[in-house]
Amino acid sequence: MAALDLLGRRWTLRVIWELHQHTAPIGFRDLQRRCDGMSSSVLSTRLAELREAGIAAPTADATWQLTALGLDLVAAMGPLLEWSRVWAERQK
């Protein structure tokens, strides 16, 4: 339930998605831009929560990346992504 609580918080999945879309770590401001207007305070909170959960981590140069556990999470969400594609097609 704790994992679902974390992932269900507003913007959490978006932050994970954006971190996953980049092969290199991404800076705070660039991440904020990619998250369509998320406030800096919410982004800071979400990154702190993801860090505490072991899903994301800052690098030595203050950029952010997914951890091995975070990459495992993205892989585990693969079937949900596929389901959502089918669902979206049926909504048209």
SEFIZA-3560 file (N, C-alpha, C; in Angstrom, 3 decimals):
REM SEFIZA-3560
<numar><xx>0.816</xx><yy>-1.190</yy><zz>0.000</zz><atom>N</atom></numar>
<numar><xx>0.000</xx><yy>0.000</yy><zz>0.000</zz><atom>CA</atom></numar>
<numar><xx>0.868</xx><yy>1.265</yy><zz>0.000</zz><atom>C</atom></numar>
<numar><xx>2.032</xx><yy>1.182</yy><zz>0.650</zz><atom>N</atom></numar>
<numar><xx>2.905</xx><yy>2.355</yy><zz>0.697</zz><atom>CA</atom></numar>
<numar><xx>3.378</xx><yy>2.742</yy><zz>-0.707</zz><atom>C</atom></numar>
<numar><xx>3.684</xx><yy>1.744</yy><zz>-1.531</zz><atom>N</atom></numar>
<numar><xx>4.117</xx><yy>2.030</yy><zz>-2.900</zz><atom>CA</atom></numar>
<numar><xx>2.989</xx><yy>2.680</yy><zz>-3.698</zz><atom>C</atom></numar>
<numar><xx>1.775</xx><yy>2.171</yy><zz>-3.550</zz><atom>N</atom></numar>
<numar><xx>0.644</xx><yy>2.757</yy><zz>-4.263</zz><atom>CA</atom></numar>
<numar><xx>0.355</xx><yy>4.172</yy><zz>-3.774</zz><atom>C</atom></numar>
<numar><xx>0.541</xx><yy>4.404</yy><zz>-2.486</zz><atom>N</atom></numar>
<numar><xx>0.365</xx><yy>5.758</yy><zz>-1.955</zz><atom>CA</atom></numar>
<numar><xx>1.370</xx><yy>6.713</yy><zz>-2.597</zz><atom>C</atom></numar>
<numar><xx>2.619</xx><yy>6.306</yy><zz>-2.655</zz><atom>N</atom></numar>
<numar><xx>3.656</xx><yy>7.152</yy><zz>-3.259</zz><atom>CA</atom></numar>
<numar><xx>3.364</xx><yy>7.401</yy><zz>-4.735</zz><atom>C</atom></numar>
<numar><xx>3.079</xx><yy>6.344</yy><zz>-5.470</zz><atom>N</atom></numar>
<numar><xx>2.865</xx><yy>6.482</yy><zz>-6.911</zz><atom>CA</atom></numar>
<numar><xx>1.576</xx><yy>7.220</yy><zz>-7.242</zz><atom>C</atom></numar>
<numar><xx>0.629</xx><yy>7.234</yy><zz>-6.326</zz><atom>N</atom></numar>
<numar><xx>-0.631</xx><yy>7.912</yy><zz>-6.554</zz><atom>CA</atom></numar>
<numar><xx>-0.602</xx><yy>9.408</yy><zz>-6.264</zz><atom>C</atom></numar>
<numar><xx>0.483</xx><yy>9.890</yy><zz>-5.718</zz><atom>N</atom></numar>
<numar><xx>0.574</xx><yy>11.327</yy><zz>-5.439</zz><atom>CA</atom></numar>
<numar><xx>0.717</xx><yy>12.103</yy><zz>-6.744</zz><atom>C</atom></numar>
<numar><xx>0.068</xx><yy>13.263</yy><zz>-6.761</zz><atom>N</atom></numar>
<numar><xx>0.084</xx><yy>14.078</yy><zz>-7.975</zz><atom>CA</atom></numar>
<numar><xx>1.518</xx><yy>14.353</yy><zz>-8.427</zz><atom>C</atom></numar>
<numar><xx>1.760</xx><yy>14.161</yy><zz>-9.708</zz><atom>N</atom></numar>
<numar><xx>3.024</xx><yy>14.415</yy><zz>-10.390</zz><atom>CA</atom></numar>
<numar><xx>4.074</xx><yy>13.327</yy><zz>-10.208</zz><atom>C</atom></numar>
<numar><xx>3.901</xx><yy>12.393</yy><zz>-9.295</zz><atom>N</atom></numar>
<numar><xx>4.951</xx><yy>11.397</yy><zz>-9.046</zz><atom>CA</atom></numar>
<numar><xx>5.254</xx><yy>10.578</yy><zz>-10.289</zz><atom>C</atom></numar>
<numar><xx>4.216</xx><yy>10.033</yy><zz>-10.921</zz><atom>N</atom></numar>
<numar><xx>4.456</xx><yy>9.223</yy><zz>-12.117</zz><atom>CA</atom></numar>
<numar><xx>5.041</xx><yy>10.059</yy><zz>-13.249</zz><atom>C</atom></numar>
<numar><xx>4.645</xx><yy>11.318</yy><zz>-13.340</zz><atom>N</atom></numar>
<numar><xx>5.205</xx><yy>12.185</yy><zz>-14.380</zz><atom>CA</atom></numar>
<numar><xx>6.701</xx><yy>12.399</yy><zz>-14.168</zz><atom>C</atom></numar>
<numar><xx>7.106</xx><yy>12.615</yy><zz>-12.921</zz><atom>N</atom></numar>
<numar><xx>8.532</xx><yy>12.799</yy><zz>-12.630</zz><atom>CA</atom></numar>
<numar><xx>9.299</xx><yy>11.534</yy><zz>-12.995</zz><atom>C</atom></numar>
<numar><xx>8.776</xx><yy>10.381</yy><zz>-12.613</zz><atom>N</atom></numar>
<numar><xx>9.430</xx><yy>9.113</yy><zz>-12.959</zz><atom>CA</atom></numar>
<numar><xx>9.519</xx><yy>8.964</yy><zz>-14.469</zz><atom>C</atom></numar>
<numar><xx>8.429</xx><yy>9.279</yy><zz>-15.170</zz><atom>N</atom></numar>
<numar><xx>8.404</xx><yy>9.181</yy><zz>-16.630</zz><atom>CA</atom></numar>
<numar><xx>9.474</xx><yy>10.073</yy><zz>-17.258</zz><atom>C</atom></numar>
<numar><xx>9.554</xx><yy>11.313</yy><zz>-16.821</zz><atom>N</atom></numar>
<numar><xx>10.530</xx><yy>12.243</yy><zz>-17.394</zz><atom>CA</atom></numar>
<numar><xx>11.959</xx><yy>11.805</yy><zz>-17.087</zz><atom>C</atom></numar>
<numar><xx>12.200</xx><yy>11.319</yy><zz>-15.888</zz><atom>N</atom></numar>
<numar><xx>13.544</xx><yy>10.822</yy><zz>-15.567</zz><atom>CA</atom></numar>
<numar><xx>13.896</xx><yy>9.620</yy><zz>-16.439</zz><atom>C</atom></numar>
<numar><xx>12.903</xx><yy>8.805</yy><zz>-16.733</zz><atom>N</atom></numar>
<numar><xx>13.144</xx><yy>7.614</yy><zz>-17.545</zz><atom>CA</atom></numar>
<numar><xx>13.386</xx><yy>7.956</yy><zz>-19.013</zz><atom>C</atom></numar>
<numar><xx>12.824</xx><yy>9.044</yy><zz>-19.486</zz><atom>N</atom></numar>
<numar><xx>12.942</xx><yy>9.418</yy><zz>-20.893</zz><atom>CA</atom></numar>
<numar><xx>14.347</xx><yy>9.879</yy><zz>-21.286</zz><atom>C</atom></numar>
<numar><xx>15.199</xx><yy>10.118</yy><zz>-20.322</zz><atom>N</atom></numar>
<numar><xx>16.534</xx><yy>10.642</yy><zz>-20.602</zz><atom>CA</atom></numar>
<numar><xx>17.591</xx><yy>9.605</yy><zz>-20.245</zz><atom>C</atom></numar>
<numar><xx>18.530</xx><yy>9.420</yy><zz>-21.159</zz><atom>N</atom></numar>
<numar><xx>19.607</xx><yy>8.477</yy><zz>-20.886</zz><atom>CA</atom></numar>
<numar><xx>20.623</xx><yy>9.066</yy><zz>-19.915</zz><atom>C</atom></numar>
<numar><xx>20.667</xx><yy>10.384</yy><zz>-19.844</zz><atom>N</atom></numar>
<numar><xx>21.586</xx><yy>11.058</yy><zz>-18.926</zz><atom>CA</atom></numar>
<numar><xx>20.774</xx><yy>11.690</yy><zz>-17.799</zz><atom>C</atom></numar>
<numar><xx>21.391</xx><yy>11.918</yy><zz>-16.656</zz><atom>N</atom></numar>
<numar><xx>20.696</xx><yy>12.618</yy><zz>-15.567</zz><atom>CA</atom></numar>
<numar><xx>20.191</xx><yy>13.986</yy><zz>-16.037</zz><atom>C</atom></numar>
<numar><xx>19.160</xx><yy>14.485</yy><zz>-15.389</zz><atom>N</atom></numar>
<numar><xx>18.514</xx><yy>15.728</yy><zz>-15.797</zz><atom>CA</atom></numar>
<numar><xx>18.495</xx><yy>16.707</yy><zz>-14.622</zz><atom>C</atom></numar>
<numar><xx>18.720</xx><yy>17.971</yy><zz>-14.918</zz><atom>N</atom></numar>
<numar><xx>18.734</xx><yy>18.999</yy><zz>-13.888</zz><atom>CA</atom></numar>
<numar><xx>17.333</xx><yy>19.373</yy><zz>-13.421</zz><atom>C</atom></numar>
<numar><xx>17.270</xx><yy>19.982</yy><zz>-12.256</zz><atom>N</atom></numar>
<numar><xx>16.000</xx><yy>20.347</yy><zz>-11.632</zz><atom>CA</atom></numar>
<numar><xx>15.160</xx><yy>21.233</yy><zz>-12.538</zz><atom>C</atom></numar>
<numar><xx>15.727</xx><yy>22.312</yy><zz>-13.058</zz><atom>N</atom></numar>
<numar><xx>14.959</xx><yy>23.263</yy><zz>-13.871</zz><atom>CA</atom></numar>
<numar><xx>14.485</xx><yy>22.635</yy><zz>-15.178</zz><atom>C</atom></numar>
<numar><xx>15.329</xx><yy>21.824</yy><zz>-15.793</zz><atom>N</atom></numar>
<numar><xx>14.933</xx><yy>21.145</yy><zz>-17.022</zz><atom>CA</atom></numar>
<numar><xx>13.796</xx><yy>20.159</yy><zz>-16.722</zz><atom>C</atom></numar>
<numar><xx>13.905</xx><yy>19.455</yy><zz>-15.626</zz><atom>N</atom></numar>
<numar><xx>12.852</xx><yy>18.527</yy><zz>-15.222</zz><atom>CA</atom></numar>
<numar><xx>11.553</xx><yy>19.287</yy><zz>-14.960</zz><atom>C</atom></numar>
<numar><xx>11.642</xx><yy>20.421</yy><zz>-14.309</zz><atom>N</atom></numar>
<numar><xx>10.454</xx><yy>21.224</yy><zz>-14.035</zz><atom>CA</atom></numar>
<numar><xx>9.796</xx><yy>21.691</yy><zz>-15.339</zz><atom>C</atom></numar>
<numar><xx>10.578</xx><yy>22.114</yy><zz>-16.302</zz><atom>N</atom></numar>
<numar><xx>10.036</xx><yy>22.536</yy><zz>-17.601</zz><atom>CA</atom></numar>
<numar><xx>9.317</xx><yy>21.386</yy><zz>-18.290</zz><atom>C</atom></numar>
<numar><xx>9.891</xx><yy>20.226</yy><zz>-18.204</zz><atom>N</atom></numar>
<numar><xx>9.303</xx><yy>19.061</yy><zz>-18.867</zz><atom>CA</atom></numar>
<numar><xx>8.023</xx><yy>18.587</yy><zz>-18.181</zz><atom>C</atom></numar>
<numar><xx>7.806</xx><yy>19.020</yy><zz>-16.971</zz><atom>N</atom></numar>
<numar><xx>6.610</xx><yy>18.630</yy><zz>-16.216</zz><atom>CA</atom></numar>
<numar><xx>5.510</xx><yy>19.678</yy><zz>-16.307</zz><atom>C</atom></numar>
<numar><xx>5.497</xx><yy>20.449</yy><zz>-17.359</zz><atom>N</atom></numar>
<numar><xx>4.382</xx><yy>21.348</yy><zz>-17.672</zz><atom>CA</atom></numar>
<numar><xx>3.877</xx><yy>22.198</yy><zz>-16.518</zz><atom>C</atom></numar>
<numar><xx>4.733</xx><yy>22.978</yy><zz>-15.953</zz><atom>N</atom></numar>
<numar><xx>4.265</xx><yy>23.941</yy><zz>-14.974</zz><atom>CA</atom></numar>
<numar><xx>4.166</xx><yy>23.473</yy><zz>-13.539</zz><atom>C</atom></numar>
<numar><xx>4.736</xx><yy>22.353</yy><zz>-13.218</zz><atom>N</atom></numar>
<numar><xx>4.750</xx><yy>21.922</yy><zz>-11.827</zz><atom>CA</atom></numar>
<numar><xx>5.531</xx><yy>22.951</yy><zz>-11.018</zz><atom>C</atom></numar>
<numar><xx>5.032</xx><yy>23.296</yy><zz>-9.852</zz><atom>N</atom></numar>
<numar><xx>5.746</xx><yy>24.275</yy><zz>-9.033</zz><atom>CA</atom></numar>
<numar><xx>7.054</xx><yy>23.680</yy><zz>-8.521</zz><atom>C</atom></numar>
<numar><xx>8.003</xx><yy>24.547</yy><zz>-8.248</zz><atom>N</atom></numar>
<numar><xx>9.302</xx><yy>24.078</yy><zz>-7.762</zz><atom>CA</atom></numar>
<numar><xx>9.168</xx><yy>23.414</yy><zz>-6.392</zz><atom>C</atom></numar>
<numar><xx>8.242</xx><yy>23.881</yy><zz>-5.576</zz><atom>N</atom></numar>
<numar><xx>8.076</xx><yy>23.269</yy><zz>-4.248</zz><atom>CA</atom></numar>
<numar><xx>7.515</xx><yy>21.853</yy><zz>-4.363</zz><atom>C</atom></numar>
<numar><xx>6.570</xx><yy>21.644</yy><zz>-5.278</zz><atom>N</atom></numar>
<numar><xx>6.028</xx><yy>20.291</yy><zz>-5.468</zz><atom>CA</atom></numar>
<numar><xx>7.101</xx><yy>19.378</yy><zz>-6.047</zz><atom>C</atom></numar>
<numar><xx>7.853</xx><yy>19.865</yy><zz>-7.016</zz><atom>N</atom></numar>
<numar><xx>8.922</xx><yy>19.042</yy><zz>-7.591</zz><atom>CA</atom></numar>
<numar><xx>9.944</xx><yy>18.684</yy><zz>-6.527</zz><atom>C</atom></numar>
<numar><xx>10.333</xx><yy>19.633</yy><zz>-5.712</zz><atom>N</atom></numar>
<numar><xx>11.287</xx><yy>19.351</yy><zz>-4.629</zz><atom>CA</atom></numar>
<numar><xx>10.753</xx><yy>18.269</yy><zz>-3.695</zz><atom>C</atom></numar>
<numar><xx>9.475</xx><yy>18.375</yy><zz>-3.365</zz><atom>N</atom></numar>
<numar><xx>8.859</xx><yy>17.384</yy><zz>-2.488</zz><atom>CA</atom></numar>
<numar><xx>8.833</xx><yy>16.015</yy><zz>-3.134</zz><atom>C</atom></numar>
<numar><xx>8.423</xx><yy>15.954</yy><zz>-4.394</zz><atom>N</atom></numar>
<numar><xx>8.353</xx><yy>14.657</yy><zz>-5.079</zz><atom>CA</atom></numar>
<numar><xx>9.740</xx><yy>14.032</yy><zz>-5.215</zz><atom>C</atom></numar>
<numar><xx>10.732</xx><yy>14.832</yy><zz>-5.556</zz><atom>N</atom></numar>
<numar><xx>12.084</xx><yy>14.289</yy><zz>-5.669</zz><atom>CA</atom></numar>
<numar><xx>12.586</xx><yy>13.787</yy><zz>-4.319</zz><atom>C</atom></numar>
<numar><xx>12.289</xx><yy>14.506</yy><zz>-3.264</zz><atom>N</atom></numar>
<numar><xx>12.689</xx><yy>14.052</yy><zz>-1.919</zz><atom>CA</atom></numar>
<numar><xx>12.009</xx><yy>12.733</yy><zz>-1.575</zz><atom>C</atom></numar>
<numar><xx>10.723</xx><yy>12.604</yy><zz>-1.918</zz><atom>N</atom></numar>
<numar><xx>10.002</xx><yy>11.358</yy><zz>-1.652</zz><atom>CA</atom></numar>
<numar><xx>10.561</xx><yy>10.205</yy><zz>-2.468</zz><atom>C</atom></numar>
<numar><xx>10.864</xx><yy>10.467</yy><zz>-3.737</zz><atom>N</atom></numar>
<numar><xx>11.425</xx><yy>9.418</yy><zz>-4.591</zz><atom>CA</atom></numar>
<numar><xx>12.829</xx><yy>9.031</yy><zz>-4.132</zz><atom>C</atom></numar>
<numar><xx>13.566</xx><yy>10.006</yy><zz>-3.639</zz><atom>N</atom></numar>
<numar><xx>14.902</xx><yy>9.718</yy><zz>-3.105</zz><atom>CA</atom></numar>
<numar><xx>14.794</xx><yy>8.846</yy><zz>-1.857</zz><atom>C</atom></numar>
<numar><xx>13.899</xx><yy>9.222</yy><zz>-0.959</zz><atom>N</atom></numar>
<numar><xx>13.701</xx><yy>8.464</yy><zz>0.272</zz><atom>CA</atom></numar>
<numar><xx>13.253</xx><yy>7.030</yy><zz>-0.025</zz><atom>C</atom></numar>
<numar><xx>12.467</xx><yy>6.855</yy><zz>-1.084</zz><atom>N</atom></numar>
<numar><xx>11.975</xx><yy>5.530</yy><zz>-1.469</zz><atom>CA</atom></numar>
<numar><xx>13.015</xx><yy>4.724</yy><zz>-2.243</zz><atom>C</atom></numar>
<numar><xx>14.136</xx><yy>5.372</yy><zz>-2.610</zz><atom>N</atom></numar>
<numar><xx>15.182</xx><yy>4.666</yy><zz>-3.353</zz><atom>CA</atom></numar>
<numar><xx>14.909</xx><yy>4.562</yy><zz>-4.840</zz><atom>C</atom></numar>
<numar><xx>13.986</xx><yy>5.369</yy><zz>-5.352</zz><atom>N</atom></numar>
<numar><xx>13.598</xx><yy>5.301</yy><zz>-6.765</zz><atom>CA</atom></numar>
<numar><xx>14.399</xx><yy>6.269</yy><zz>-7.623</zz><atom>C</atom></numar>
<numar><xx>14.747</xx><yy>7.423</yy><zz>-7.084</zz><atom>N</atom></numar>
<numar><xx>15.546</xx><yy>8.422</yy><zz>-7.796</zz><atom>CA</atom></numar>
<numar><xx>16.654</xx><yy>8.908</yy><zz>-6.876</zz><atom>C</atom></numar>
<numar><xx>17.699</xx><yy>9.421</yy><zz>-7.488</zz><atom>N</atom></numar>
<numar><xx>18.831</xx><yy>9.904</yy><zz>-6.687</zz><atom>CA</atom></numar>
<numar><xx>19.511</xx><yy>11.063</yy><zz>-7.401</zz><atom>C</atom></numar>
<numar><xx>20.019</xx><yy>12.005</yy><zz>-6.612</zz><atom>N</atom></numar>
<numar><xx>20.794</xx><yy>13.085</yy><zz>-7.222</zz><atom>CA</atom></numar>
<numar><xx>22.202</xx><yy>12.588</yy><zz>-7.536</zz><atom>C</atom></numar>
<numar><xx>22.804</xx><yy>13.191</yy><zz>-8.527</zz><atom>N</atom></numar>
<numar><xx>24.184</xx><yy>12.855</yy><zz>-8.866</zz><atom>CA</atom></numar>
<numar><xx>25.111</xx><yy>13.877</yy><zz>-8.206</zz><atom>C</atom></numar>
<numar><xx>26.381</xx><yy>13.674</yy><zz>-8.362</zz><atom>N</atom></numar>
<numar><xx>27.361</xx><yy>14.591</yy><zz>-7.774</zz><atom>CA</atom></numar>
<numar><xx>27.237</xx><yy>16.004</yy><zz>-8.332</zz><atom>C</atom></numar>
<numar><xx>26.751</xx><yy>16.132</yy><zz>-9.566</zz><atom>N</atom></numar>
<numar><xx>26.617</xx><yy>17.469</yy><zz>-10.160</zz><atom>CA</atom></numar>
<numar><xx>25.191</xx><yy>18.026</yy><zz>-10.037</zz><atom>C</atom></numar>
<numar><xx>24.432</xx><yy>17.533</yy><zz>-9.068</zz><atom>N</atom></numar>
<numar><xx>23.097</xx><yy>18.044</yy><zz>-8.721</zz><atom>CA</atom></numar>
<numar><xx>22.047</xx><yy>17.816</yy><zz>-9.801</zz><atom>C</atom></numar>
<numar><xx>22.242</xx><yy>16.815</yy><zz>-10.635</zz><atom>N</atom></numar>
<numar><xx>21.192</xx><yy>16.405</yy><zz>-11.561</zz><atom>CA</atom></numar>
<numar><xx>20.517</xx><yy>15.173</yy><zz>-10.952</zz><atom>C</atom></numar>
<numar><xx>19.450</xx><yy>14.709</yy><zz>-11.587</zz><atom>N</atom></numar>
<numar><xx>18.673</xx><yy>13.594</yy><zz>-11.048</zz><atom>CA</atom></numar>
<numar><xx>18.592</xx><yy>12.457</yy><zz>-12.041</zz><atom>C</atom></numar>
<numar><xx>18.518</xx><yy>11.242</yy><zz>-11.496</zz><atom>N</atom></numar>
<numar><xx>18.364</xx><yy>10.059</yy><zz>-12.334</zz><atom>CA</atom></numar>
<numar><xx>17.629</xx><yy>8.979</yy><zz>-11.550</zz><atom>C</atom></numar>
<numar><xx>17.078</xx><yy>8.020</yy><zz>-12.280</zz><atom>N</atom></numar>
<numar><xx>16.458</xx><yy>6.880</yy><zz>-11.627</zz><atom>CA</atom></numar>
<numar><xx>17.546</xx><yy>5.956</yy><zz>-11.105</zz><atom>C</atom></numar>
<numar><xx>17.274</xx><yy>5.316</yy><zz>-10.009</zz><atom>N</atom></numar>
<numar><xx>18.172</xx><yy>4.306</yy><zz>-9.469</zz><atom>CA</atom></numar>
<numar><xx>17.856</xx><yy>2.975</yy><zz>-10.155</zz><atom>C</atom></numar>
<numar><xx>18.601</xx><yy>1.936</yy><zz>-9.818</zz><atom>N</atom></numar>
<numar><xx>18.301</xx><yy>0.603</yy><zz>-10.348</zz><atom>CA</atom></numar>
<numar><xx>16.886</xx><yy>0.190</yy><zz>-9.941</zz><atom>C</atom></numar>
<numar><xx>16.496</xx><yy>0.506</yy><zz>-8.716</zz><atom>N</atom></numar>
<numar><xx>15.144</xx><yy>0.201</yy><zz>-8.253</zz><atom>CA</atom></numar>
<numar><xx>14.106</xx><yy>0.990</yy><zz>-9.055</zz><atom>C</atom></numar>
<numar><xx>14.415</xx><yy>2.230</yy><zz>-9.378</zz><atom>N</atom></numar>
<numar><xx>13.521</xx><yy>3.041</yy><zz>-10.197</zz><atom>CA</atom></numar>
<numar><xx>13.364</xx><yy>2.476</yy><zz>-11.601</zz><atom>C</atom></numar>
<numar><xx>14.456</xx><yy>2.000</yy><zz>-12.172</zz><atom>N</atom></numar>
<numar><xx>14.388</xx><yy>1.377</yy><zz>-13.495</zz><atom>CA</atom></numar>
<numar><xx>13.580</xx><yy>0.087</yy><zz>-13.439</zz><atom>C</atom></numar>
<numar><xx>13.704</xx><yy>-0.664</yy><zz>-12.342</zz><atom>N</atom></numar>
<numar><xx>12.885</xx><yy>-1.863</yy><zz>-12.155</zz><atom>CA</atom></numar>
<numar><xx>11.407</xx><yy>-1.505</yy><zz>-12.083</zz><atom>C</atom></numar>
<numar><xx>11.099</xx><yy>-0.396</yy><zz>-11.422</zz><atom>N</atom></numar>
<numar><xx>9.719</xx><yy>0.062</yy><zz>-11.328</zz><atom>CA</atom></numar>
<numar><xx>9.168</xx><yy>0.372</yy><zz>-12.712</zz><atom>C</atom></numar>
<numar><xx>9.929</xx><yy>1.077</yy><zz>-13.521</zz><atom>N</atom></numar>
<numar><xx>9.487</xx><yy>1.407</yy><zz>-14.878</zz><atom>CA</atom></numar>
<numar><xx>9.232</xx><yy>0.123</yy><zz>-15.674</zz><atom>C</atom></numar>
<numar><xx>10.120</xx><yy>-0.851</yy><zz>-15.539</zz><atom>N</atom></numar>
<numar><xx>9.928</xx><yy>-2.127</yy><zz>-16.242</zz><atom>CA</atom></numar>
<numar><xx>8.662</xx><yy>-2.835</yy><zz>-15.752</zz><atom>C</atom></numar>
<numar><xx>8.423</xx><yy>-2.769</yy><zz>-14.450</zz><atom>N</atom></numar>
<numar><xx>7.235</xx><yy>-3.414</yy><zz>-13.884</zz><atom>CA</atom></numar>
<numar><xx>5.952</xx><yy>-2.742</yy><zz>-14.361</zz><atom>C</atom></numar>
<numar><xx>6.027</xx><yy>-1.469</yy><zz>-14.692</zz><atom>N</atom></numar>
<numar><xx>4.851</xx><yy>-0.742</yy><zz>-15.161</zz><atom>CA</atom></numar>
<numar><xx>4.604</xx><yy>-0.948</yy><zz>-16.655</zz><atom>C</atom></numar>
<numar><xx>5.479</xx><yy>-1.681</yy><zz>-17.337</zz><atom>N</atom></numar>
<numar><xx>5.334</xx><yy>-1.937</yy><zz>-18.769</zz><atom>CA</atom></numar>
<numar><xx>3.976</xx><yy>-2.494</yy><zz>-19.159</zz><atom>C</atom></numar>
<numar><xx>3.472</xx><yy>-3.532</yy><zz>-18.472</zz><atom>N</atom></numar>
<numar><xx>2.145</xx><yy>-4.047</yy><zz>-18.831</zz><atom>CA</atom></numar>
<numar><xx>1.035</xx><yy>-3.007</yy><zz>-18.652</zz><atom>C</atom></numar>
<numar><xx>1.141</xx><yy>-2.155</yy><zz>-17.661</zz><atom>N</atom></numar>
<numar><xx>0.155</xx><yy>-1.095</yy><zz>-17.473</zz><atom>CA</atom></numar>
<numar><xx>0.212</xx><yy>-0.098</yy><zz>-18.627</zz><atom>C</atom></numar>
<numar><xx>1.405</xx><yy>0.213</yy><zz>-19.104</zz><atom>N</atom></numar>
<numar><xx>1.555</xx><yy>1.107</yy><zz>-20.243</zz><atom>CA</atom></numar>
<numar><xx>0.898</xx><yy>0.500</yy><zz>-21.482</zz><atom>C</atom></numar>
<numar><xx>1.114</xx><yy>-0.780</yy><zz>-21.694</zz><atom>N</atom></numar>
<numar><xx>0.502</xx><yy>-1.445</yy><zz>-22.839</zz><atom>CA</atom></numar>
<numar><xx>-1.020</xx><yy>-1.439</yy><zz>-22.709</zz><atom>C</atom></numar>
<numar><xx>-1.530</xx><yy>-1.736</yy><zz>-21.524</zz><atom>N</atom></numar>
<numar><xx>-2.965</xx><yy>-1.699</yy><zz>-21.292</zz><atom>CA</atom></numar>
<numar><xx>-3.511</xx><yy>-0.305</yy><zz>-21.584</zz><atom>C</atom></numar>
<numar><xx>-2.799</xx><yy>0.727</yy><zz>-21.154</zz><atom>N</atom></numar>
<numar><xx>-3.292</xx><yy>2.091</yy><zz>-21.354</zz><atom>CA</atom></numar>
<numar><xx>-3.341</xx><yy>2.454</yy><zz>-22.832</zz><atom>C</atom></numar>
<numar><xx>-2.437</xx><yy>1.905</yy><zz>-23.623</zz><atom>N</atom></numar>
<numar><xx>-2.480</xx><yy>2.163</yy><zz>-25.076</zz><atom>CA</atom></numar>
<numar><xx>-3.745</xx><yy>1.560</yy><zz>-25.683</zz><atom>C</atom></numar>
<numar><xx>-4.059</xx><yy>0.320</yy><zz>-25.291</zz><atom>N</atom></numar>
<numar><xx>-5.270</xx><yy>-0.338</yy><zz>-25.775</zz><atom>CA</atom></numar>
<numar><xx>-6.501</xx><yy>0.440</yy><zz>-25.321</zz><atom>C</atom></numar>
<numar><xx>-6.530</xx><yy>0.832</yy><zz>-24.078</zz><atom>N</atom></numar>
<numar><xx>-7.646</xx><yy>1.594</yy><zz>-23.527</zz><atom>CA</atom></numar>
<numar><xx>-7.835</xx><yy>2.909</yy><zz>-24.283</zz><atom>C</atom></numar>
<numar><xx>-6.740</xx><yy>3.612</yy><zz>-24.536</zz><atom>N</atom></numar>
<numar><xx>-6.821</xx><yy>4.895</yy><zz>-25.243</zz><atom>CA</atom></numar>
<numar><xx>-7.396</xx><yy>4.710</yy><zz>-26.648</zz><atom>C</atom></numar>
<numar><xx>-7.005</xx><yy>3.651</yy><zz>-27.321</zz><atom>N</atom></numar>
<numar><xx>-7.537</xx><yy>3.381</yy><zz>-28.660</zz><atom>CA</atom></numar>
<numar><xx>-9.038</xx><yy>3.137</yy><zz>-28.620</zz><atom>C</atom></numar>
<numar><xx>-9.490</xx><yy>2.454</yy><zz>-27.597</zz><atom>N</atom></numar>
<numar><xx>-10.915</xx><yy>2.147</yy><zz>-27.471</zz><atom>CA</atom></numar>
<numar><xx>-11.735</xx><yy>3.369</yy><zz>-27.103</zz><atom>C</atom></numar>
<numar><xx>-11.093</xx><yy>4.386</yy><zz>-26.584</zz><atom>N</atom></numar>
<numar><xx>-11.811</xx><yy>5.607</yy><zz>-26.199</zz><atom>CA</atom></numar>
<numar><xx>-12.092</xx><yy>6.504</yy><zz>-27.389</zz><atom>C</atom></numar>
<numar><xx>-11.446</xx><yy>6.253</yy><zz>-28.500</zz><atom>N</atom></numar>
<numar><xx>-11.615</xx><yy>7.110</yy><zz>-29.689</zz><atom>CA</atom></numar>
<numar><xx>-12.946</xx><yy>6.883</yy><zz>-30.357</zz><atom>C</atom></numar>
//
